[in-house]
Amino acid sequence: MAKRHQNQQGNLESLFLRMEELVLANSGEDEFEEVFKLLVAKLWDEQSQQSKFYRYSTDEATFEAIAKLMREAKKKWSGVLNEVTSKLTPEHLSICVEALSRHRISNESLDVIDSFFEFIVSKSVKGAKGQYFTPRHVIELCVRILKPSSGEKILDPACGSGGFLLHTLKFIKQHEKLDNEGEIQGFCSEKLWGFDIDAKATRVAKALMILAGDGSSNIIKLNSLLKPEMIGLFSNTGEPNLTIEDVCRSLIKRHKGFDVILTNPPFAGEIREASFLNCYKLANKKSRIERDVLFIERCLELLRPGGRLAIVLPHNKFAGKSFEFLRQWILRKARILAVIGLGRNTFMPHTHQKASILILKKKSFGKSIPSDYNIFFAITEKDGKNSKGQFVLHKSVARLENTWEDIDHDFSEVVEGFETFLKQENIDFE
C-alpha cells in the first residue's frame, strides 16, 4: 500500500505532496490547475491580509469564500489565473483548503515555493517536450557568472517558470541593496523580460515574480523563435503572432538589444517548417533542425553588440561532429568566454542527458574577435544531485531552503575560477 504523505505544519514540502494526493484522489481534474488556483488564492489572502482562507462551517461556504479570493486575485494579478472557479466539489475543495490553511506561503523561502512550482509544471507539461526545468543552483551559477546589474536589460527567451528571472532579481537585490518596493517594481517593469511559448509556465512565472515583490513582470506568452519576417506564415493558431521585436518596439524606449540573456532552451524537438527554417542561417539549408540550435542564433540576434549570454545546451552541441558548423558560426559572431560541463545527474529525474553552460560575449561594432584567445573551461565534479534526481544536501542541512547554500555542489569554485580568468584576460563586463 502506498505511503500517505503527512501534512506537517510549517513544512511546505510535505504539504505539496499531500496536496497532490488530495487533488488526484477523488477529483480526476487537472492537478496543476486545481492546486495552482488554490495556491494563488492563498497567496492573495496573505498579501491582502484578509485571513479568509480557511475551512468554513459548511463546504458550500468554503467554496464561495475561496472563489471570491480567486476572483480578486485574477483582477489584481493579470495573466496568472485563467479561471476563478474550482472544478473540485465543495467537499473535496474544503479538504484541500483545510490542509493548505495550516501554512503561510509568504513566510517560506522563495526557493521552496519555486521548487514546488517546478514540480507541478514539470509533471503536467514539460518532460515530454524536452523542456526540463533548470535546477536552481545551476541557474544561480549562470547568474553569478554573468553578474547582471540593475542598469541592464535582461532577457530569458525560454523563461519557463521564471527561474532565471527570479534569481537575477535576487542577485541584484543582494548586491545593489535594491530593497525599496518602488525600485524593485521599477527594475522589473523596465529591465527584466521573460518569454515562453507554454501558457502554464508563464502563469507560474508571473506568480513567482509576484512572490518576489514584483506585481507587473514583463512575462509574455509567445514563440520566441518567431521573427518579424515570419509574420503571416503562421496565422492559423487563432492567436496574435507577436514577436519579441514587436514587444520591445512597443514597450521599451530606444531599445537596441538586450545587455544580458540567461536561458535554457528546450533540449528536444525539431523545427521542420521550410518557411521557418529559411529565416535562420543555422538551419544550414537542412530540412529539419533542433530547436536549441535556433535559440543560439536567436539569442545572439537579440543581444546588443558587446552583450553577454549564458545558455545551457546538450553536450552534442559542444562535441558532436555534425554540429561543427554551429561552433564555427558562433566563433564568427561572439567571443567564447567559458564552457562549464555539468554532471550527468543534473537534469535527473527527467533525463541523463549531459549538458554544459556556454558563456559568450557578442562581437561589438567595429571590433574584431581575436583569432586566438583563451577560454575558461571547467567540469563540475559535484553536481548536487544523486542518480535519482534528488538534491544532495550538506550533512549539516536538515531541510532545503536556499538551493545555493544548502546543496552539496562545487559551483562556488567555478565562479571563483572564472572571476580569476576575467582578471587575467583583462575582460570587463561594464
C-alpha positions in Angstrom: 0.0 0.0 0.0 1.4 3.4 -0.9 2.6 5.6 1.9 0.4 8.6 2.6 2.3 11.9 3.0 1.7 13.7 6.2 0.8 17.4 6.1 3.2 18.8 8.8 2.6 22.3 9.9 5.5 24.5 9.0 6.8 22.0 6.4 5.6 23.2 3.0 7.3 20.4 1.2 5.1 17.9 3.0 2.1 20.0 2.0 3.0 19.9 -1.7 3.0 16.1 -1.8 -0.2 15.9 0.3 -2.0 18.5 -1.9 -1.2 16.4 -5.0 -2.6 13.3 -3.3 -5.8 15.1 -2.3 -6.4 16.5 -5.7 -5.7 13.3 -7.5 -7.5 11.1 -5.0 -11.1 11.9 -5.9 -11.4 14.7 -8.4 -10.0 13.4 -11.7 -9.3 17.0 -12.6 -6.1 18.6 -13.8 -3.9 18.6 -10.7 -1.8 21.6 -11.9 -4.8 23.8 -12.5 -6.6 23.0 -9.2 -3.5 23.1 -7.0 -2.3 26.3 -8.7 -5.7 28.1 -8.2 -5.7 27.2 -4.6 -2.1 28.5 -4.1 -2.9 31.8 -5.8 -6.0 32.3 -3.7 -4.0 31.6 -0.6 -1.2 33.9 -1.7 -3.7 36.7 -2.4 -5.4 36.2 1.0 -2.0 36.6 2.7 -0.8 39.6 0.7 -4.2 41.4 1.1 -4.3 40.5 4.8 -7.9 39.2 4.7 -7.5 36.0 6.7 -10.4 34.4 4.8 -8.6 31.3 3.5 -9.8 28.6 5.9 -12.5 25.8 6.1 -15.9 27.3 7.0 -18.8 25.7 8.8 -20.1 24.3 5.5 -18.4 23.1 2.4 -20.6 25.4 0.3 -19.5 28.5 2.3 -15.8 27.4 1.9 -16.3 27.0 -1.8 -17.8 30.5 -2.2 -15.1 32.2 0.0 -12.3 30.6 -2.0 -14.0 31.5 -5.3 -14.1 35.2 -4.2 -10.4 35.2 -3.3 -9.7 33.7 -6.8 -11.8 36.4 -8.5 -10.0 39.2 -6.6 -6.6 37.6 -7.4 -7.4 37.4 -11.1 -8.4 41.1 -11.1 -5.3 42.2 -9.3 -2.7 39.9 -11.0 -3.4 39.9 -14.7 -2.5 36.7 -16.6 -2.0 34.5 -13.5 -5.4 32.7 -13.4 -7.3 31.6 -16.4 -10.5 30.8 -14.5 -11.8 31.6 -11.0 -14.0 28.6 -10.3 -12.6 25.4 -8.9 -13.6 22.2 -10.6 -13.4 20.3 -7.3 -16.5 19.5 -5.5 -17.2 21.7 -2.4 -16.4 18.8 -0.1 -13.2 18.0 -1.9 -12.1 21.6 -2.1 -12.8 22.1 1.7 -10.4 19.2 2.5 -7.7 20.8 0.3 -8.3 24.2 1.9 -8.0 22.8 5.4 -4.7 21.3 4.5 -3.3 24.4 2.9 -4.7 26.8 5.6 -2.2 25.4 8.2 0.7 27.0 6.3 1.8 30.6 5.5 3.2 30.7 2.0 4.6 34.2 2.2 6.9 33.3 5.1 8.5 30.5 3.2 11.8 30.6 1.3 11.2 31.6 -2.4 13.4 28.6 -3.3 10.9 26.3 -1.7 8.0 27.8 -3.5 9.9 27.9 -6.7 10.7 24.1 -6.3 7.1 23.4 -5.9 6.0 25.3 -9.0 8.8 23.5 -10.9 7.4 20.2 -9.6 3.8 20.7 -10.6 4.5 22.2 -14.0 7.2 19.6 -14.9 4.7 16.8 -14.1 1.9 18.3 -16.2 3.5 19.7 -19.3 7.3 19.8 -19.5 9.1 16.4 -19.6 7.6 15.0 -22.8 8.7 18.1 -24.7 12.3 18.1 -23.5 11.7 21.3 -21.6 13.3 20.3 -18.3 13.4 23.0 -15.7 16.9 24.1 -14.8 17.9 23.2 -11.3 18.0 26.4 -9.3 21.7 26.1 -8.2 22.6 25.8 -11.9 20.6 29.0 -12.6 22.4 30.7 -9.7 25.7 29.6 -11.2 24.8 31.3 -14.5 23.7 34.5 -12.8 26.9 34.7 -10.6 29.0 34.1 -13.7 27.3 36.9 -15.8 26.8 39.3 -12.8 23.8 41.3 -14.2 23.2 44.8 -12.9 20.1 46.9 -12.4 21.1 49.2 -15.2 21.0 46.4 -17.8 18.1 44.9 -19.8 17.9 41.2 -19.0 16.1 38.5 -21.0 15.2 34.9 -20.9 13.5 33.9 -24.2 12.6 30.5 -22.9 11.7 31.5 -19.3 9.6 28.6 -18.3 8.6 29.1 -14.6 10.8 32.1 -14.3 13.8 30.7 -12.5 16.4 32.8 -14.3 14.3 36.0 -13.8 13.8 35.2 -10.1 17.5 34.5 -9.4 18.6 37.6 -11.4 16.3 39.7 -9.2 17.6 38.1 -6.0 21.2 38.7 -7.1 20.7 42.3 -7.9 18.7 42.9 -4.7 21.5 41.4 -2.7 24.5 43.1 -4.5 23.0 46.5 -5.1 20.8 46.8 -1.9 17.7 47.1 -4.1 15.2 46.7 -1.3 12.7 49.6 -1.9 9.4 48.3 -3.3 9.3 51.1 -5.9 12.8 50.4 -7.0 12.2 46.7 -7.3 9.0 47.1 -9.3 10.7 49.8 -11.5 13.6 47.5 -12.3 11.3 44.6 -13.1 8.9 46.6 -15.3 11.7 48.2 -17.3 14.7 45.8 -17.3 13.6 42.2 -16.6 11.9 40.3 -19.5 10.7 36.7 -20.0 9.0 35.0 -22.9 7.8 31.4 -23.3 5.5 29.5 -25.6 4.0 27.5 -22.8 0.9 29.1 -21.2 1.1 27.2 -17.9 4.8 28.0 -17.4 4.3 31.8 -18.0 1.5 31.9 -15.4 3.7 30.2 -12.9 6.5 32.7 -13.7 4.1 35.6 -13.1 3.0 34.1 -9.7 6.6 33.6 -8.7 7.6 37.1 -9.5 4.7 38.4 -7.5 6.1 36.5 -4.6 9.5 38.1 -5.2 7.9 41.5 -4.8 7.1 42.5 -8.4 3.5 43.0 -9.3 3.9 43.7 -13.1 6.5 41.4 -14.5 7.2 41.5 -18.2 6.4 37.8 -18.8 4.7 37.2 -22.0 3.5 34.1 -23.8 4.8 34.0 -27.4 7.0 31.9 -29.6 10.5 33.4 -29.1 11.8 31.8 -32.3 9.3 33.7 -34.4 11.0 36.6 -36.3 9.3 39.7 -37.7 9.8 38.5 -41.3 7.8 35.4 -40.5 4.6 37.2 -39.6 1.8 35.9 -41.8 3.4 32.5 -42.3 1.9 31.1 -39.1 -1.6 32.6 -38.8 -3.7 29.5 -38.3 -3.4 29.4 -34.5 -6.1 31.9 -33.8 -3.7 33.9 -31.6 -1.7 37.1 -32.4 1.7 36.3 -33.9 3.7 38.6 -31.7 7.5 38.6 -31.9 9.9 39.8 -29.2 10.7 42.7 -31.5 7.1 43.7 -31.5 7.0 43.8 -27.7 10.3 45.7 -27.5 9.3 48.3 -30.1 6.1 48.9 -28.2 7.2 48.8 -24.5 11.0 49.6 -24.4 12.2 53.1 -25.2 15.2 53.3 -27.5 15.7 49.6 -27.5 18.9 48.5 -29.2 19.2 44.9 -27.9 19.4 43.2 -24.5 22.5 43.5 -22.4 22.3 40.1 -20.8 20.5 36.8 -21.8 20.3 33.8 -19.5 18.4 30.8 -20.7 18.0 27.1 -21.0 16.1 26.4 -24.3 14.3 23.1 -24.8 16.7 20.2 -25.3 14.4 18.2 -27.6 12.2 18.8 -30.6 12.8 19.7 -34.2 11.7 22.6 -36.4 10.6 21.3 -39.8 8.7 24.1 -41.5 10.6 25.2 -44.6 9.4 28.8 -44.4 10.6 28.9 -40.8 14.0 27.4 -41.5 14.7 29.7 -44.4 14.8 32.6 -41.9 17.7 31.0 -39.9 21.3 30.8 -41.0 22.0 27.9 -38.7 19.3 25.9 -40.3 22.1 25.5 -42.9 19.6 24.6 -45.7 18.5 21.5 -43.9 15.0 20.1 -43.9 14.9 20.0 -40.1 16.9 21.3 -37.1 16.8 21.0 -33.4 15.2 23.9 -31.6 18.1 24.7 -29.3 20.3 25.4 -32.3 17.9 28.1 -33.5 17.8 29.5 -30.0 21.5 30.1 -30.1 21.1 32.2 -33.3 18.1 34.0 -31.8 19.8 34.9 -28.6 22.8 36.4 -30.4 20.4 38.3 -32.6 18.5 39.7 -29.6 21.7 40.7 -27.8 23.2 44.2 -28.2 26.8 44.4 -29.5 29.0 43.5 -26.6 26.2 41.9 -24.7 26.7 38.6 -22.9 24.9 35.3 -22.9 24.7 32.2 -20.7 22.9 29.3 -22.3 22.5 25.7 -21.2 22.9 23.2 -24.0 23.2 19.4 -24.6 26.7 18.1 -24.8 26.4 17.2 -28.5 26.4 20.9 -29.4 29.9 21.2 -28.0 31.5 17.9 -29.3 29.3 16.3 -32.0 30.9 16.3 -35.4 27.5 17.1 -37.0 27.4 20.4 -35.2 30.8 21.7 -36.3 29.1 24.2 -38.5 27.3 25.6 -35.4 30.6 26.0 -33.5 32.3 27.8 -36.4 29.3 30.1 -36.7 29.5 31.0 -33.0 33.2 31.8 -33.3 32.4 34.4 -36.0 29.7 36.1 -34.0 31.0 36.1 -30.5 33.9 35.6 -28.2 33.6 32.4 -26.2 34.3 33.2 -22.6 33.6 29.9 -20.9 32.4 26.3 -21.2 31.2 24.7 -18.0 30.5 21.0 -18.0 27.6 19.8 -15.8 27.3 16.3 -14.3 25.0 13.6 -15.7 22.7 13.8 -12.7 22.0 17.5 -13.2 18.7 17.1 -15.0 17.6 13.9 -13.3 14.9 12.5 -12.8 13.9 13.8 -16.2 16.9 12.8 -18.3 20.5 11.5 -18.1 21.5 13.8 -21.0 24.8 15.6 -20.3 24.7 19.3 -20.6 27.1 22.3 -20.4 26.8 26.0 -20.0 28.2 28.2 -22.8 29.2 31.8 -21.9 29.5 34.2 -24.8 30.2 37.9 -25.3 28.7 39.2 -28.6 31.0 40.9 -31.1 31.0 44.7 -30.8 30.6 47.1 -33.7 33.9 48.0 -35.3 35.8 45.4 -33.3 37.2 42.1 -34.5 37.4 38.9 -32.5 40.9 37.7 -31.9 41.8 34.7 -34.0 43.5 33.1 -30.9 42.4 33.6 -27.4 42.0 31.8 -24.1 38.7 30.2 -23.0 37.8 29.2 -19.4 36.9 25.5 -19.2 35.5 23.8 -16.1 33.9 20.5 -15.3 31.8 20.2 -12.1 32.6 17.2 -10.0 29.8 17.6 -7.5 26.5 18.4 -9.3 24.3 18.5 -6.2 22.1 15.6 -7.2 22.1 11.8 -6.9 21.2 9.3 -9.6 17.5 9.5 -8.7 17.5 13.2 -9.3 17.2 14.1 -5.6 19.2 17.0 -4.2 22.2 16.1 -2.1 22.3 18.4 0.9 25.2 19.3 3.1 25.3 17.0 6.1 24.5 19.9 8.4 21.4 20.8 6.5 18.1 19.2 7.5 15.8 21.0 5.1 16.3 22.7 1.7 15.7 26.4 2.0 18.4 28.0 -0.1 19.5 26.0 -3.1 22.9 27.6 -3.4 23.9 27.3 0.2 22.2 24.0 1.2 23.0 21.8 -1.8 26.4 20.0 -1.8 28.0 21.2 -5.1 31.3 22.7 -6.2 29.9 25.6 -8.2 31.4 28.3 -6.0 34.9 27.1 -7.1 33.8 27.5 -10.7 32.6 31.1 -10.1 35.9 31.9 -8.3 37.9 30.4 -11.1 36.0 32.3 -13.8 36.5 35.6 -11.9 40.2 35.0 -11.8 40.2 34.2 -15.5 38.4 37.5 -16.3 41.1 39.4 -14.4 43.9 37.6 -16.1 42.4 38.2 -19.5 41.5 41.8 -18.7 37.9 41.3 -19.6 35.4 43.8 -18.2 31.7 43.3 -18.2 31.0 47.0 -17.7 
